[in-house]
Amino acid sequence: LAGVTVGIVALPLALGFGVASGVGAAAGLITAVVAGIVAAVFGGSHLQISGPTGAMTVVLLPVIAQHGVQQVPLLAVMAGVIVILMGLTAMGRAIEMVPFPVVEGFTTGIGVIILLQQFPLLGSPKGESESTLMATYQTLQHTDWSAAVAPLLVAGLTIVLHLPGKRFPKLPISLLAIVVATLVVELANLPVDRIGALPAGLPAPALPVIDLPMLRDLAAPALAVAALAALESLLSARVADGMVPDLGRTKPDRELVGQGLANLASGLFGGLPATGAIARTAVNVRSGGRTRLASVTHAVLLLVIMLALGPVVSRIPLAALGGVLVVVALRMVNPAVFRTIFRTTRADRNTFVITLLATVFLDLVLAVLLGAAMAAVMSLRHMAKYSIVRRQY
């Protein structure tokens, strides 16, 4: 039952993140199915739900802009191999060293970027800049606001329908919002873009075309994707462990091996790089999931939907998925966390702000490195301030 609940919640997110990455809704669904099953079986967590995530779509956009959509499966395979090697060399335990302000600054920055990525759903051409901020500015410059009215109404309706979600936490509110928005679009015959045709099943696995120049070009992006997959998966697993303290804790190195195999399998099936998903994992725990069966069930349900309801899903408006992602982004920006961090030490404030700004303006992996460096500098400063050296006689 927990797996079915998570599957219903994961459907709009898998479709939405597939579209947001630029590869397409079908790729997002394939990733959720393949990576979800492989990570559940081979990973180190009993609770983790894996699939496409917002942070990963942010990393993929500049890679797609430079190398094309056709290189995404190869990128997933390369990242998967790197994550497997990280697990085999016992790097999973390093996650305990990532400070809380770094994690929160990173999460908040991802929320801001996902929010900015939804502007092309207004019907205007997407900006060509690799910078999310600059691409958003270019998009708004070329927006035909008369044509954007219908997508805005659909996205707004989807967002408004999420408002009762806190009062009824057990309802699959995102799915219900998309169903209502789709019915409104169908009945009113609104001129909005749809998801389009989905595959009737999983494609046959195939090794991506490999050539040495492309491997060299994708080496740095693959390292960034691998670092993000490892970081987000282990953070998600750590959150899940805290929600169920009486259950066995995640084995971090095995979790990395499982996530690496999941990315490898996703790439072979033409999917996106995947990682552990904090929101879906939390839904799994709150719904009573305590074993890997829930994670596998969620992926199987998505596969059944792909096989049986593809024509129906293809009619979903892209603007409705954009509305869902706006809600996801707003939930990642937590004012309560802001207040907590800014009331603590200056070191925490500086670390949080540096990580947040670097995530939005620079690069995701660089943001984590800068945040960790800032935390280390502030810690050394604190130690130097309160340390005294005396000559001993």
FISELO-662831 format. One record per atom (N, C-alpha, C): residue in three letters; z, y, x. Coordinates in pm, whole numbers, plus 50000, padded with zeros to 5 digits. Last residue first. Example, Ala and Ser with C-alpha at 12.3 -4.5 7.8 and 13.67 -1.06 7.14 Angstrom:
BEGIN
SER507084977551285/SER507144989451367/SER507875000351290/ALA507804943151319/ALA507804955051230/ALA507804967051320/
% end
This chain:
BEGIN
TYR532005249355674/TYR532665248355804/TYR533365234955817/GLN528925257855524/GLN530085249155521/GLN530665247855663/ARG527525286155372/ARG527735278755497/ARG529025270355485/ARG525935284155055/ARG527045288355138/ARG527115279855264/VAL523875293954794/VAL523895286754922/VAL525015292655007/ILE523515289254448/ILE524185296654555/ILE524215287954680/SER521525293854157/SER521905285654272/SER522525294354381/TYR520475308153950/TYR521845303353934/TYR522285293954047/LYS517925314654029/LYS518825325453986/LYS520275320953984/ALA516685290554078/ALA516915299654190/ALA517945310354155/MET516495280153817/MET517325273253917/MET517665282454034/HIS514725298753703/HIS516065297253648/HIS517005290553749/ARG512465294053857/ARG513085307353859/ARG514525306653809/LEU511915267953784/LEU512285270753923/LEU512975284353934/SER511235272953514/SER512375264153547/SER512855266553689/MET508995288953541/MET510175294653476/MET511415286153505/VAL507275270053663/VAL507635282553732/VAL508905288553673/ALA507085250553460/ALA507645247153590/ALA508095259553666/ALA505885265153253/ALA507215259253231/ALA507875255853364/MET503435270853378/MET504345281753341/MET505765276553319/ALA502425244753398/ALA502685252553520/ALA503635264053492/ALA502135238253128/ALA503065230453210/ALA503415237853338/GLY500175257553061/GLY501475257552995/GLY502515249953075/LEU498065249453225/LEU498665262653244/LEU500045263353181/LEU497585223853115/LEU497945225253257/LEU498615238753283/VAL496895230452852/VAL498065222052876/VAL498535223453021/ALA494575245852906/ALA495715251852835/ALA496985243752860/LEU492845227653019/LEU493355238453103/LEU494575245053039/VAL492305213252786/VAL493025206752896/VAL493615217152990/LEU491005234052636/LEU492165226852585/LEU492975220452698/ASP490225266752759/ASP489875252652749/ASP491135244952713/LEU490315297752634/LEU489805290752750/LEU489415276452716/PHE491295308752395/PHE490315316352473/PHE489665308352586/VAL493025290052275/VAL492065297352193/VAL490945303252279/THR494525280052491/THR493855270852399/THR492755277952322/ALA495595303252603/ALA494635295252681/ALA493885285552593/LEU497325311252398/LEU496195319752434/LEU495135311852513/LEU499155289052398/LEU498415293052278/LEU497165301052314/THR500195289652658/THR499475277852610/THR498615281352489/ILE501415315052662/ILE500365311752759/ILE499535300052709/VAL503335311852455/VAL502275321952443/VAL501115318852537/PHE504995291152556/PHE504315289752427/PHE503125299252418/THR505955302752792/THR505195290252797/THR504385288452669/ASN507365325052693/ASN506215326852782/ASN505325314352787/ARG509365311952537/ARG508415321552478/ARG507165323052564/ASP510725296852730/ASP510045290152619/ASP509005299352555/ALA511695317952890/ALA510825307652948/ALA510045300452838/ARG513415331352724/ARG512175337952762/ARG511195328052822/THR514805308952474/THR514765315452604/THR513415322252629/THR514815314552129/THR515445307152239/THR515325314952369/ARG513375327451941/ARG514815330151943/ARG515535323052056/PHE510845318151965/PHE511055331952007/PHE512535335952003/ILE511135292151860/ILE510825294052002/ILE511155308252047/THR511735297451587/THR512635289551671/THR512405292251819/ARG509515311951499/ARG510845318051497/ARG511805310551589/PHE507465292751535/PHE507415305751603/PHE508825311651613/VAL508305273151356/VAL508315270051499/VAL508275282951580/ALA507825286751118/ALA509205282651151/ALA509335279451299/PRO505035289551108/PRO505865301351137/PRO507305297651174/ASN502645269351233/ASN503945268251168/ASN504825280251203/VAL499615258451198/VAL500215271151241/VAL501535272451167/MET498875235851067/MET499145234551211/MET499765247251268/ARG498285244650817/ARG499495236650833/ARG499855234650979/LEU495855257050863/LEU497015265250827/LEU498315257650843/ALA494235234450913/ALA494475244351018/ALA495705252850988/VAL494245221750661/VAL494755214650780/VAL495115224650890/VAL492975241850513/VAL494355238150481/VAL495005230950598/VAL490475240850637/VAL491235253350640/VAL492715250350612/LEU489685215150567/LEU489985217850707/LEU490735231050724/VAL489235218850292/VAL490255209350337/VAL490665212350481/GLY487105237150304/GLY488365241150243/GLY489505231950286/GLY485135220750418/GLY485615232450490/GLY486945237350437/LEU484725203350208/LEU485315198150330/LEU485855209550416/ALA483525222050039/ALA484775215749998/ALA485485209750119/ALA481185228150176/ALA482185238750161/ALA483525233050117/LEU479685205150145/LEU480255207950277/LEU481345218650268/PRO480195185849848/PRO479765198449913/PRO480445200250049/ILE479195152249805/ILE480325161349828/ILE479815174049897/ARG477235133549782/ARG477125145449697/ARG478255155449719/SER477905111549933/SER476835120249985/SER476695133149904/VAL479665097249774/VAL480215105549882/VAL479175115349934/VAL477775083549616/VAL478705093149554/VAL479245102749660/PRO476425067049799/PRO475685077149722/PRO476575087549658/GLY478725051049900/GLY477945060249983/GLY477175070649905/LEU480435032349795/LEU480385045549731/LEU479595055749813/ALA480325008149936/ALA480195007949790/ALA479965021649728/LEU480525012650213/LEU479585002650162/LEU479305004350013/MET482485032550235/MET481165034750293/MET480125025250232/ILE484625019250113/ILE484095031550051/ILE482685034450103/VAL485014999250303/VAL484634995650167/VAL484035007650094/LEU485845014950520/LEU484615007150530/LEU484115003150391/LEU488255024750422/LEU487175034150451/LEU485835026950462/LEU489675000450411/LEU489395007950288/LEU488255017850309/VAL489864994650683/VAL489074985750597/VAL488734992750466/ALA491595014850769/ALA490225014450820/ALA489325005750731/HIS493935007850628/HIS493345021250609/HIS491875021350655/THR494484982550733/THR494104983950591/THR493444997350565/VAL495284988650992/VAL494054981050972/VAL493554982750828/SER497685002150937/SER496615009051009/SER495265001950988/ALA499164981750809/ALA498864994150737/ALA497695001450803/LEU499464962751010/LEU498664959450893/LEU498264972050816/ARG501294970251196/ARG499884973451224/ARG498984970651105/THR504124982351001/THR503434972851089/THR501984977351107/ARG505115000450826/ARG505984996750938/ARG505314986951034/GLY504695024450573/GLY504035016050674/GLY504965013250791/GLY505725041750383/GLY506365028750401/GLY505715019750503/SER504795067050369/SER504355057950263/SER504935043950279/ARG505665078950600/ARG506315083050474/ARG505945073750358/VAL503885066550781/VAL505325064050790/VAL506015067350658/ASN501415076950693/ASN501635062550699/ASN503125059350699/VAL501795104150732/VAL501585098950596/VAL501855084050592/ALA501915104151013/ALA503095108150935/ALA502985103250791/THR499295096851071/THR500395088051112/THR501655091251034/ARG497945119250976/ARG497745106350910/ARG498815096250948/ALA498945138551159/ALA499125140251014/ALA498985126850942/ILE498225128551417/ILE499625130851381/ILE499815131251230/ALA496185103651524/ALA496195115251435/ALA497605117251381/GLY494935093351839/GLY495945091951736/GLY496055104751656/THR491325096251866/THR492685097351918/THR493665094751805/ALA487885093251973/ALA488975092451875/ALA490315093851946/PRO484485103951994/PRO485755100852060/PRO486895101951958/LEU482345090551730/LEU482905101451809/LEU484065096251894/GLY479815063951723/GLY480815072951668/GLY481265083551767/GLY478135042851789/GLY477545055951762/GLY478515065951704/PHE479355019751868/PHE478855020151730/PHE478265033751693/LEU480165026452123/LEU479175015752108/LEU478575015551967/GLY482155045752064/GLY480905049652130/GLY479815039252115/SER484115028951954/SER483515039451872/SER482185044051932/ALA484805013152177/ALA484175006952060/ALA483485017351973/LEU485945033252340/LEU484835025152389/LEU484075018952272/ASN488045041852180/ASN486965051152214/ASN485725043652262/ALA489545017952177/ALA489055023852051/ALA487915033552077/LEU490205014752444/LEU489325004852382/LEU488755010252251/GLY491915037152463/GLY490705036152545/GLY489715026252488/GLN493935029952288/GLN493115041552256/GLN491835041752339/GLY494955007652430/GLY494405006152295/GLY493515017752256/VAL495825019952665/VAL494785009652673/VAL494135007752536/LEU497795036752555/LEU496625042552623/LEU495495032352633/GLU499595017752461/GLU498935026652365/GLU497705033152428/ARG500495006552696/ARG499674998352608/ARG498945007052506/ASP501945028852784/ASP500805024152863/ASP499885015152779/PRO503965032152581/PRO502955042552609/PRO501735037552686/LYS505015015452318/LYS504785012452460/LYS503655021452507/THR507215030252081/THR505855028152131/THR505865024852280/ARG510205012251981/ARG509485024052028/ARG508095020252081/GLY510994994551681/GLY510724994351824/GLY509865006151867/LEU512935012851438/LEU511805004251474/LEU511585004951625/ASP514825031751388/ASP515285017851391/ASP514165008051427/PRO513595056851368/PRO514315053551492/PRO514745038951502/VAL511065069851254/VAL511615056451223/VAL512385051651347/MET510495094751356/MET510635093651211/MET511235080251170/GLY510175090651628/GLY511315098551582/GLY511555097451433/ASP507765076751629/ASP508995069851671/ASP510225077351623/ALA506035097551554/ALA506245086251463/ALA507515078651499/VAL506135113451787/VAL506585118951658/VAL506915107751561/ARG504975095551966/ARG506365099851987/ARG506945105851860/ALA502405093451866/ALA503265081651866/ALA504725085351883/SER501535119651916/SER501595114651780/SER502515102551769/LEU501635119452196/LEU502465128752120/LEU502635124051977/LEU499725100052249/LEU501105097552288/LEU502065107052218/SER497405112652143/SER497845099452095/SER499315096952126/GLU497185136252292/GLU497405136952148/GLU497915123652093/LEU496865125752557/LEU497945135052523/LEU498235134752373/ALA494565109352542/ALA495835103952587/ALA496995112652540/ALA492645127652450/ALA492905115452374/ALA494255109552412/LEU492705146652660/LEU493105150552525/LEU493455138252441/ALA491755131052871/ALA493075137252880/ALA493595141152742/ALA489215124552770/ALA490195114052798/ALA491605119652804/VAL488015149752757/VAL488185141952634/VAL489245131152654/ALA488025156153032/ALA488735164652936/ALA489015157052806/LEU486395135953131/LEU487775136853178/LEU488615145253083/ALA484045142553002/ALA484675129652973/ALA486125129653018/PRO483415167853120/PRO483775166952977/PRO484465153852941/ALA482985157753392/ALA484065167053361/ALA484415167153212/ALA480765139653350/ALA482015135353413/ALA483175144553378/LEU478305146753258/LEU479335144053157/LEU480685140253218/ASP476775149353488/ASP476955161053401/ASP478115159053303/ARG476835123153586/ARG477435134053664/ARG477715146153576/LEU475455110253382/LEU476835106353411/LEU477545117253490/MET472965122253408/MET473755125153289/MET475205121253310/PRO472135111653660/PRO472305126153641/PRO473165129553520/LEU472155082853599/LEU473115088953692/LEU473245104053676/ASP472085071653261/ASP471375075353383/ASP472315083653469/ILE472115051252978/ILE472885056053093/ILE471935059553208/VAL472275049552632/VAL471385050552749/VAL472145057452863/PRO475005029752498/PRO474215042152512/PRO473345042052637/LEU474784997452361/LEU475225005252477/LEU474375017852488/ALA475554991652022/ALA474524992752127/ALA475075001352240/PRO476274975151714/PRO476734981051840/PRO475624980951945/ALA474634984851414/ALA474844974451516/ALA475304981051646/PRO476485005851183/PRO475305002551264/PRO475644991551364/LEU478074997050879/LEU478225000351020/LEU476934996951095/GLY476225008550589/GLY477164999850658/GLY477295004150802/ALA474515027050495/ALA474965016950400/ALA475945007150462/PRO475195060850602/PRO474685047350626/PRO475265037350528/LEU474635087950368/LEU475475080750462/LEU474875067050489/ALA472925118350294/ALA472965103750293/ALA473855098250403/GLY475045147650238/GLY473785140550260/GLY473995125550272/ILE476895168150188/ILE477035159550305/ILE475705152850339/ARG475205198750077/ARG475975186350057/ARG476065178650188/ASP475315234250019/ASP474875222750097/ASP475785210750074/VAL474855249249695/VAL475625247149818/VAL475105234749889/PRO474375264049421/PRO473505262049539/PRO474315261049668/LEU475725246049141/LEU475845256849240/LEU474975253849362/ASN475885233748885/ASN474645233748962/ASN474635245049065/ALA478105229548739/ALA477605243348742/ALA476305244648819/LEU478455202148781/LEU478325207248644/LEU477725221248640/GLU478605200549063/GLU477605192848988/GLU477365198848850/VAL480785217249120/VAL479475220249177/VAL478365213149099/VAL482815203548981/VAL482485217448945/VAL481095221048995/LEU482845179349123/LEU482495179448980/LEU482095193448934/THR483705188549374/THR482385182249360/THR481925182249214/ALA486285197649312/ALA485285207149362/ALA483875201449347/VAL487515173149237/VAL487385184249140/VAL486295193949184/VAL487325159049481/VAL486725153649358/VAL486495164849257/ILE488805175549651/ILE487375173649677/ILE486665168149554/ALA491345173149536/ALA490715186349545/ALA489215185049567/LEU491845145849574/LEU491735151149438/LEU491035164749438/LEU492005145449855/LEU490965137849786/LEU490755143049644/SER494255161549895/SER492955165349953/SER491815158249882/ILE496325147749765/ILE495895160649712/ILE494535164749767/PRO497425121149670/PRO496375123549770/PRO495655136649738/LEU500945125449609/LEU499565126049558/LEU498575127849673/LYS503405127949720/LYS502815114649720/LYS501395114349665/PRO504315154349689/PRO503885149749822/PRO503205136049822/PHE504255177449494/PHE503905163449466/PHE503395157049596/ARG504875201249606/ARG505705196849493/ARG505445182249459/LYS502945204349799/LYS504335203249842/LYS505245198249729/GLY500555206349643/GLY500775194949731/GLY502215193249774/PRO499705227449485/PRO500795218749432/PRO501175207349525/LEU497635238049658/LEU498925244749645/LEU500015235949585/HIS495125227249665/HIS496115221349756/HIS497525227149733/LEU493575242849503/LEU494005229949449/LEU495005222849540/VAL492945263449679/VAL493895265949570/VAL494435252849513/ILE490985250649839/ILE492255255349899/ILE493315257249791/THR488955246049654/THR489575234649724/THR490915238549783/LEU488315272449582/LEU488825263249481/LEU489545251349547/GLY487315281449831/GLY488505287449772/GLY489145278549667/ALA485005265649852/ALA486065264249951/ALA487385269949897/VAL483615275649626/VAL483945261449637/VAL485085259249735/LEU483375302949691/LEU484055298849568/LEU484495284249576/LEU481875301349927/LEU483225307049929/LEU484025302949807/PRO479425290349836/PRO480295282749926/PRO481725288049933/ALA478695313349662/ALA478935299749609/ALA479775291249704/VAL478425335049846/VAL479375335649734/VAL479715321549685/ALA476475335550035/ALA477745329450074/ALA478745328949959/ALA474355349849949/ALA474205335349947/ALA475515328249977/SER475435375049994/SER475045371449857/SER474875356249844/TRP475795375850267/TRP476975374750182/TRP476625371650037/ASP474485361050523/ASP473965366850400/ASP475055365150293/THR475485366250854/THR475805360350724/THR475155368150611/HIS475295374451113/HIS474055369951049/HIS474305363850910/GLN477895380751191/GLN476845390951203/GLN475595387351124/LEU479215356751168/LEU479485367251069/LEU478435378251073/THR478185343851398/THR477945338451264/THR478135349151158/GLN479205359351605/GLN477745358551586/GLN477405353351447/TYR481965353951569/TYR481465367651556/TYR479945367751532/THR481965326651625/THR482365331351491/THR481855345451467/ALA481245327151894/ALA480365320451798/ALA480685324751655/MET483475340152002/MET482185346852007/MET481205340551908/LEU485465320351949/LEU485605334051897/LEU484255341251894/THR484485298052088/THR484645297551942/THR484735311551883/SER482015298552333/SER483315303752293/SER483415303752141/GLU479375292352349/GLU480315281352366/GLU481735285652329/SER477155307352106/SER478075308452218/SER478995296252225/GLU475615306751880/GLU475195298251991/GLU476165298452108/GLY476785304251540/GLY476635311451665/GLY476375302151781/LYS474895289851273/LYS476055289251361/LYS475775296751491/PRO473565308050996/PRO473385299951117/PRO474595300851208/SER475365306050679/SER474685313550784/SER474535304750908/GLY476915292950499/GLY475465291950482/GLY474685299450587/LEU479535291050539/LEU479105301550447/LEU477595301250424/LEU480055273950739/LEU479875267950607/LEU479505278350501/PRO480645289250965/PRO479245285450942/PRO479005278850807/PHE483555291150946/PHE482695302050899/PHE481225298250883/GLN485135271551058/GLN484665269350921/GLN483715280350872/GLN486195277251305/GLN484995268851300/GLN484415267351159/LEU488565290451265/LEU487395298351300/LEU486095290351288/LEU490235268151216/LEU490035278451113/LEU488765286451140/ILE490195255651463/ILE489635248751346/ILE489355258651234/ILE491545275451613/ILE490145272351642/ILE489485265251525/VAL494135274851502/VAL493345287251499/VAL491865284251519/GLY494875248151564/GLY494785252651425/GLY493935265251411/ILE494955249651841/ILE493955240851778/ILE493775244951632/GLY497185266451870/GLY495865270951914/GLY494755262751853/THR499215249351775/THR498905261751704/THR497525267051742/THR499155229251973/THR498895225951832/THR498515238451753/PHE499845244252205/PHE498585236952198/PHE498205234152052/GLY502405252752135/GLY501365262552163/GLY499975256452154/GLU503685227652112/GLU503555236351995/GLU502485247152015/VAL503515217652377/VAL502985209952264/VAL502735219052144/VAL504865237952514/VAL503465234852546/VAL502815227552430/PRO507475236752409/PRO506645248752385/PRO505165246552417/PHE508275210052506/PHE508055212752364/PHE507215225352340/PRO506635197852807/PRO507655205452736/PRO507255208252590/VAL506015165552918/VAL505345177252857/VAL506375185052775/MET507245142753005/MET507445154653086/MET506785167053026/GLU506485121652853/GLU507855126452833/GLU508115139452910/ILE504015114952948/ILE504055123152829/ILE505455128852806/ALA504165096853155/ALA504175111053192/ALA504275120153070/ARG503795071253071/ARG505165076353068/ARG505245091253101/GLY501115065153114/GLY501575068352979/GLY502955074452974/MET500235056453354/MET500355070953339/MET500905074853202/ALA499745030053454/ALA501085034153407/ALA501275049253400/THR497235021153502/THR497955026853616/THR499275033253576/LEU496335013753252/LEU496545003153350/LEU497305008153473/GLY496015038953130/GLY497025029553081/GLY497355018853183/MET493925049453280/MET495205056653276/MET496315047353229/LEU491915031053218/LEU492415031553355/LEU493755039053362/ILE491565038352949/ILE492015024852982/ILE492595024553124/VAL490575064352985/VAL491885062552920/VAL492435048552948/ILE488085058453106/ILE489095066353180/ILE490485064253119/VAL486795044652900/VAL487045037853028/VAL488135045153106/GLY486635065252708/GLY487395053052681/GLY487745045652808/ALA484915083452827/ALA486315087352806/ALA487175075052781/MET482565067952815/MET483115072252944/MET484585075952932/VAL482265065252534/VAL482415053352619/VAL483045057152753/ALA481975092152457/ALA483095084252405/ALA483345071952492/LEU479595098552591/LEU480825105752624/LEU482055097852578/LEU477835082152452/LEU478065079752594/LEU479355086452640/PRO477975094652194/PRO478445080852215/PRO478705077452361/VAL476895121052266/VAL478295119352223/VAL478765104852236/GLN474245125152320/GLN475095121252433/GLN476555118752393/GLN472965134452096/GLN472675120752137/GLN473565115952251/VAL473485161552067/VAL474275152051989/VAL474115137752042/GLY473455180252382/GLY472855174352262/GLY473745163752197/HIS474415194952594/HIS473745182252624/HIS473125175552501/GLN475485219452498/GLN474835218852629/GLN473975206452647/ALA476545214852246/ALA475675226452265/ALA474895225452396/ILE478155192852299/ILE476965191052216/ILE475995202652235/VAL480125205952450/VAL479355194952509/VAL478065192752432/PRO481245224352269/PRO480485229252386/PRO479655218452453/LEU482285204352073/LEU481295214752041/LEU480545220052162/LEU484325187352162/LEU482965182352155/LEU481925193652139/VAL486745200852143/VAL486245197252276/VAL484765193652272/VAL486975202551865/VAL486935214851944/VAL486365212152083/THR487225176251792/THR486015183351752/THR485855196251832/MET489785170851889/MET488635164551954/MET487335171551916/ALA491415185151714/ALA491395188751855/ALA490165183151925/GLY490975171551470/GLY490515185251489/GLY490425189251634/THR489815137251510/THR490835147651488/THR490245161451516/PRO488965103951412/PRO488565117351457/PRO489635127551423/GLY491675080051471/GLY490385084051415/GLY489965097551471/SER494635060851394/SER493695067151487/SER492375070251417/ILE498015058951336/ILE496715059051269/ILE495755066851358/GLN500875040451444/GLN499815050051473/GLN498555047851388/LEU502865021451423/LEU502735031351316/LEU501495040051328/HIS503295005851639/HIS503174998851511/HIS502785008451399/SER501655011451950/SER502475016551840/SER502235008251714/GLY499865004352145/GLY501275001452169/GLY502205006052060/GLY496734987952041/GLY497594998952083/GLY499054994952096/PHE495144967751932/PHE495434967252076/PHE496404977952124/VAL495034972551653/VAL495234958951704/VAL495734959251849/ALA494645000051623/ALA495754993551553/ALA496074979951614/ALA492315004451769/ALA493565010251817/ALA494775003751752/VAL490474990451601/VAL490684986351741/VAL492014991751795/ILE490605004151351/ILE490924989851362/ILE491274986051506/GLY489935030851420/GLY491155027751346/GLY491575013251360/ALA487435028951537/ALA488585032451622/ALA489895029051552/VAL485995021351298/VAL485975013351421/VAL487205016151507/VAL486695041251099/VAL486705026851072/VAL486875019051203/ALA486435066251219/ALA487695062751154/ALA487815047751132/THR483745064951305/THR484835065951403/THR486165061651342/ILE482395064751061/ILE482275053151151/ILE483415053151253/LEU483085090450971/LEU483515078650895/LEU483465066150983/GLY481825106751163/GLY483265107551142/GLY483805095351071/ALA479165099451123/ALA479805096351251/ALA481315096951240/ALA478735109950866/ALA478645095550888/ALA479345091551018/ALA478835137750901/ALA479905130950829/ALA479905115950855/GLY477965149451236/GLY477685145651098/GLY478805137651036/VAL478165164251470/VAL477465151351474/VAL477125146451334/GLY479725186651456/GLY478295188551469/GLY477495175751472/SER482385186451399/SER481995183551537/SER480515186151563/ALA482435190251124/ALA482875201251211/ALA482465198951356/VAL481635164851030/VAL480775176551009/VAL481125187651107/GLY483875150051115/GLY482525146251157/GLY481555157751144/PHE485915162850980/PHE485875164051126/PHE484525159651181/GLY485195155150713/GLY485255169250755/GLY485175170950905/LEU485385127250711/LEU484115133750679/LEU484095148050733/ALA488105124650778/ALA487085118350861/ALA485725124750838/LEU489265138650564/LEU489435143550701/LEU488385137650794/PRO488625123850333/PRO488075137450350/PRO488215142750492/LEU489975098450422/LEU488545099650387/LEU488025113950401/ALA492725099150459/ALA491865100150578/ALA490395102450543/VAL493865095150209/VAL494065108050276/VAL493055109950389/ILE493035068950169/ILE492615079250073/ILE492765093050134/GLY494345056350382/GLY492885056150373/GLY492355066850279/VAL497025059850315/VAL496485066950432/VAL494955067350427/THR497105042450092/THR497435056750078/THR496845064850193/VAL496475018050212/VAL495595023450109/VAL495825038350092/GLY498705015350381/GLY497365016350438/GLY496375022150339/ALA500765012450194/ALA500765024150284/ALA499385026250344/LEU500004987950082/LEU500005000050000/LEU500005012750086/
% end
